[in-house]
Amino acid sequence: MVKKKAKAKKKKSRKHQTPLDKIRKQIDKLEALHEKENAIVENITDIIDDAQFDEQDYDFDKWEGTDPD
């Protein structure tokens, strides 16, 4: 009869977090999310500004001025 070796179970050591540690972790996540939101808002604002600038260029091309030819 062959004896089977018992597999040693690995216990995952989990650092005990206090409620304040958990709150800090959540606040850090929220701050990172806020930075991403700000970047997205900035990108959207740039797109809008570029579109408005393009419209102004188009209107300027159509402008004929006041000097008679």
N, C-alpha and C positions, 0 to 999 in steps of 0.2 A: 504494500500500500504506500502511495506517495503522499507525503505530507505537504499540504499547501501552506505557504507562508502567508500569514495574516498581513494584509496591506495596512500600512499605517495611514490613518486618515490625517490629512493636512488640515489643520485648523487655520482658517483665515483670521488673522488677528485684525480686529477692527478697533481703530482708535475711538475711544469713547468721546463723543462730542457733547459739549455743554450746549444748552439752548442758545447761549450767546454766540458760540461758534457756528451753529446752524444759521442763525440770523445773519451773521457776517457773510457767510457763504452765499446766502440768498441775495443780500445787498450787492455783493460783488457781481453776481450774475445780472442783476437789474442794471447796474452801472454799465456793464458791457453791452447790454441790450440798448441802453440809452445812447451810447456812443454809435452803435450801428444805425439807430433811428436818425440821429443827427446827420450821419453821412448820407443816408438815403434822402433826407430832406434837402441837403445841400446839392445833391445830384439833380433832384427834381427842379430846384430853383435855377440851377445852371441851364438845364434844358429849356425852361420857360424863358429865361433871359436871352438865350441864343435864338429862340423862335421869335421873340419880340424884336430883337435886333435885325433878324432876317426880314421881318415884315417892314421895318423902318427903311431898310435898304431898298426894298421893292417899291415902296411909296416914293422914295427919293428919286428913283429912276424914272418914275412917271411925272415928276415935277418938271414943269416947263419953264418956270421963272416968269419975270415981268418984263424982260427986255424984248422988244419987238424985233423980228428978223427982217 
